[in-house]
Amino acid sequence: MRVVILGSAAGGGVPQWNCGCPHCWSARASGLGRTQSSLAVTADGERWVLLNASPDLRQQLATRPGLWPRGARTTSVCAVVLTDAEIDHTLGLLLMREAMNPLPVYAPEGVAALLGDEWPLFRVMARYSGVEARPLTGVGTTPLRDLEGRDLGLLCTAQPIAHRPPRYATGATPGAFGVGLRLEDARTGGVLAYIPAAGAVDATVRSLAEGADLLCFDGTFWSEEELRAAVPDAPTAHAMGHLPIGGPDGSLAQLGGLGAKRTVFVHINNTNPILDRASRPRAEVDRAGITVAEDGMEFEL
């Protein structure tokens, strides 16, 4: 399995359009920004599956030659798997409306319901190329297939994780709208665990991560009240559905015991001090042997 980190930042990216924090200013000055979180995976190097579809998808696909079209109006993207219904993980679907055929989109039931109602991407897409919604359940393993039903060589397990519903979702039950993924290459046995948003390292996270060749885990915030330095009345990390990295109960103190062979922090917010290579938090992450994701990183599993 080949894994490409298309985007490593949380919602808004780095720099965020209206943010004047040091990290965003540094990204503007250097021209080295980060796009919003998404991964691309393939078992054969030709047919790709997107894990989430970020608002920066057009730019991300344009900078990855392996994902370029191989003819007039074609695509190597054969399916999309959604972990949740957050805007920064789903808006990219609209950027694929020029497709010639419906796009297979695998999503948990609660996510698919939101995308057909309160955040009606599926209904909007129906006026263009359309999507073929396919269920992801917490029971068993789902073989990923293209529109014609051809096997893509990837087996997907989805498990509900601690995650609040999107802000726009009224009356939703917390915990019902987010999943973590475990993808296995049917030929090589390589395993990717993908958990870009998690409120805890719990039994579900452990089961998804155990023995994985690569774990891509929620690196949104370093500390619980980090966002309040930029926005005084902002919610805490836990209130937004994210376990902070730092502190005695943070993810950094727990991820080493999950049994993954390699761990990478993804979905990093522009306020997170691990973006600064000279910071103490970044040094702690480096000492723990965990990688801070960068756009364009690739892994072979």
C-alpha positions in Angstrom: 0.0 0.0 0.0 1.2 3.4 -0.9 0.1 6.3 1.4 0.4 10.0 0.5 -0.4 12.8 2.9 -2.1 15.2 0.6 -2.8 17.7 3.4 -1.4 17.9 7.0 -3.3 20.9 8.5 -6.5 21.1 10.4 -9.4 23.2 9.1 -8.3 26.6 7.7 -4.9 25.3 6.7 -1.6 27.1 7.4 -1.7 30.0 6.8 -5.4 30.4 7.6 -6.8 33.3 5.6 -7.7 35.5 8.6 -5.1 34.4 11.1 -2.2 36.5 12.2 -0.6 34.0 14.5 3.2 33.5 14.3 2.9 30.2 12.4 0.6 31.7 9.8 2.9 34.7 9.3 5.9 32.4 9.0 4.1 30.3 6.4 3.2 33.4 4.4 6.8 34.7 4.5 8.4 31.4 3.5 5.8 30.2 1.0 5.8 26.9 2.9 2.2 26.4 3.9 0.1 23.4 4.7 -3.2 22.4 3.1 -6.2 20.9 4.9 -6.2 17.3 6.0 -6.6 14.4 3.6 -4.8 11.2 2.5 -4.6 9.2 -0.7 -3.9 5.5 -0.7 -3.4 2.9 -3.4 -2.7 -0.8 -3.5 -1.5 -0.9 -7.2 -0.1 2.6 -7.8 -2.8 3.3 -10.4 -6.2 3.4 -8.7 -6.4 5.7 -5.7 -8.8 6.1 -2.8 -9.1 9.5 -0.9 -9.5 9.4 2.8 -11.6 12.6 3.3 -11.9 15.3 0.7 -10.5 18.6 1.8 -11.4 22.1 0.5 -7.8 22.2 -0.9 -8.4 19.1 -3.0 -7.8 20.7 -6.4 -4.4 22.0 -5.4 -3.5 18.7 -3.7 -4.3 16.6 -6.8 -2.5 19.1 -9.1 0.8 18.7 -7.2 0.8 14.9 -7.2 1.7 13.5 -10.6 0.5 10.0 -9.7 -3.0 11.4 -9.3 -3.1 13.3 -12.5 -5.7 12.2 -15.2 -4.3 9.8 -17.8 -6.5 11.0 -20.6 -9.2 13.6 -21.5 -11.7 13.9 -18.6 -10.4 10.9 -16.7 -9.4 10.4 -13.1 -7.3 8.0 -11.1 -9.5 8.7 -8.0 -11.8 5.6 -7.8 -13.4 6.2 -4.4 -13.6 8.4 -1.3 -13.8 7.3 2.3 -15.1 9.8 4.9 -14.3 9.6 8.6 -16.8 12.3 9.5 -19.0 15.1 8.1 -16.9 18.1 9.0 -16.7 20.8 6.4 -12.9 20.5 6.1 -13.2 16.8 5.4 -16.1 16.9 2.9 -16.1 20.2 1.0 -13.7 18.8 -1.6 -16.4 16.6 -2.9 -17.9 19.6 -4.6 -14.6 20.2 -6.4 -15.1 16.8 -8.1 -18.5 17.7 -9.7 -16.9 17.8 -13.2 -16.4 14.0 -13.1 -18.0 12.0 -16.0 -19.5 9.4 -13.6 -20.8 9.2 -10.1 -18.1 9.0 -7.4 -18.3 6.1 -4.9 -18.3 7.6 -1.4 -18.0 5.3 1.6 -19.4 6.9 4.8 -20.9 5.9 8.1 -24.7 6.2 8.3 -24.7 9.3 10.4 -22.3 11.1 8.1 -24.3 10.1 4.9 -27.5 11.4 6.6 -25.9 14.8 7.3 -24.6 15.1 3.7 -28.0 14.5 2.4 -29.7 17.0 4.7 -28.1 19.6 6.9 -25.0 19.8 4.8 -26.5 18.7 1.5 -23.5 17.9 -0.5 -25.0 14.7 -1.9 -28.1 16.5 -3.1 -26.0 19.2 -4.8 -23.7 16.7 -6.4 -26.8 14.9 -7.8 -27.2 17.9 -10.2 -23.7 17.3 -11.5 -21.8 14.0 -11.7 -23.4 12.6 -8.6 -22.2 10.3 -5.9 -22.9 6.6 -5.2 -23.2 6.5 -1.4 -21.9 3.3 0.1 -22.3 2.4 3.8 -19.5 2.0 6.3 -20.6 0.0 9.3 -18.8 -0.9 12.5 -19.4 -4.5 11.8 -16.8 -6.5 9.7 -14.5 -5.4 7.0 -15.5 -3.6 3.8 -13.6 -4.4 0.5 -13.3 -1.0 -1.3 -14.4 -1.1 -4.9 -14.6 1.3 -7.9 -17.9 2.4 -9.6 -18.0 -0.8 -11.7 -17.5 -3.0 -8.7 -13.8 -3.8 -9.3 -11.8 -4.6 -6.2 -9.3 -1.9 -5.3 -7.2 -4.3 -3.2 -8.0 -2.5 0.1 -10.0 -3.8 3.0 -11.5 -1.1 5.3 -12.6 -1.4 8.9 -14.4 1.6 10.4 -15.1 1.9 14.1 -17.0 4.8 15.9 -14.7 7.0 18.0 -15.1 9.7 20.6 -16.1 12.6 18.4 -18.6 15.4 18.7 -21.0 16.1 15.8 -20.2 19.0 13.4 -21.2 22.5 14.7 -23.8 22.8 12.0 -25.6 19.6 13.0 -28.5 20.4 15.3 -29.9 17.8 17.6 -27.2 15.3 16.8 -26.0 12.7 19.4 -22.3 13.2 20.3 -20.1 10.2 19.3 -22.4 9.1 16.4 -20.7 11.0 13.5 -17.0 10.1 13.6 -15.1 6.9 12.8 -11.5 5.8 12.7 -10.3 3.6 9.9 -8.0 0.6 9.5 -7.1 -0.2 5.9 -5.3 -3.4 4.9 -3.6 -4.2 1.7 -5.2 -7.5 0.6 -2.0 -8.6 -1.2 0.9 -7.4 1.1 -0.9 -7.3 4.5 0.3 -3.7 5.1 -1.9 -1.8 7.5 -2.8 1.9 7.8 -4.7 3.2 10.8 -6.2 6.6 10.1 -7.7 8.6 13.0 -7.6 12.3 12.2 -10.0 13.4 14.9 -10.2 11.7 18.3 -11.3 12.8 21.7 -9.5 10.0 23.6 -7.1 7.1 23.2 -9.7 4.5 24.1 -10.3 0.8 23.4 -11.5 1.6 19.9 -8.4 3.6 19.1 -6.2 0.8 20.5 -8.0 -1.8 18.4 -7.5 0.2 15.2 -3.9 1.0 15.9 -2.6 -2.2 17.3 0.1 -3.7 15.0 -0.5 -1.1 12.3 2.5 -0.4 10.0 1.5 3.3 10.1 -0.8 5.2 12.4 -1.9 8.7 11.3 -3.4 10.3 14.5 -5.1 13.5 15.5 -2.4 16.2 16.1 -4.8 19.1 16.1 -3.8 20.8 19.4 -0.9 20.6 21.8 -2.9 21.9 24.8 -6.4 22.1 26.0 -6.9 25.9 25.8 -4.4 26.6 23.0 -7.0 28.2 20.7 -7.9 30.8 23.3 -4.6 32.6 22.8 -5.9 33.6 19.4 -9.7 33.6 20.1 -10.4 34.4 23.7 -13.9 32.8 23.8 -12.9 29.7 21.7 -13.9 26.2 22.9 -11.3 23.9 24.5 -9.7 21.1 22.6 -11.9 18.4 24.2 -15.0 20.5 23.5 -14.1 20.4 19.8 -13.6 16.7 19.9 -9.8 16.6 20.0 -7.4 15.0 22.6 -4.4 17.4 23.1 -1.0 16.0 22.4 0.8 17.4 25.5 0.3 16.8 29.2 0.3 13.7 31.3 -3.0 12.6 29.8 -2.3 13.7 26.3 -1.9 11.5 23.2 1.9 11.8 23.3 2.0 9.9 26.6 -0.3 7.2 25.3 0.5 6.5 21.6 3.7 4.6 22.3 1.8 1.8 23.9 -0.5 1.2 21.0 1.8 -1.1 19.1 1.9 0.8 15.8 5.3 0.5 14.0 5.3 4.2 13.0 3.1 7.1 14.2 2.5 10.4 12.4 0.5 13.4 13.7 -1.9 14.8 11.1 -4.7 17.4 11.1 -2.4 20.0 12.8 -4.0 23.3 13.7 -2.2 26.6 12.9 -1.9 27.4 16.6 -0.1 24.2 17.5 3.5 24.8 18.6 4.8 21.6 17.1 4.8 23.5 13.8 7.8 25.4 15.1 10.8 23.0 14.7 12.7 25.0 17.4 9.9 24.7 20.0 10.0 22.6 23.2 6.7 20.7 22.2 8.3 19.8 18.8 11.4 18.5 20.6 9.2 16.3 22.8 7.4 14.8 19.8 10.7 14.2 18.1 12.2 12.5 21.2 9.1 10.2 21.3 9.9 9.0 17.8 6.7 10.4 16.3 6.6 12.2 13.0 4.9 15.6 12.4 3.2 15.3 9.0 4.1 17.5 6.1 2.2 17.8 2.9 3.4 15.4 0.3 4.9 12.8 2.7 4.8 9.3 1.3 4.9 5.8 2.9 5.1 2.3 1.5 3.4 -0.4 3.7 
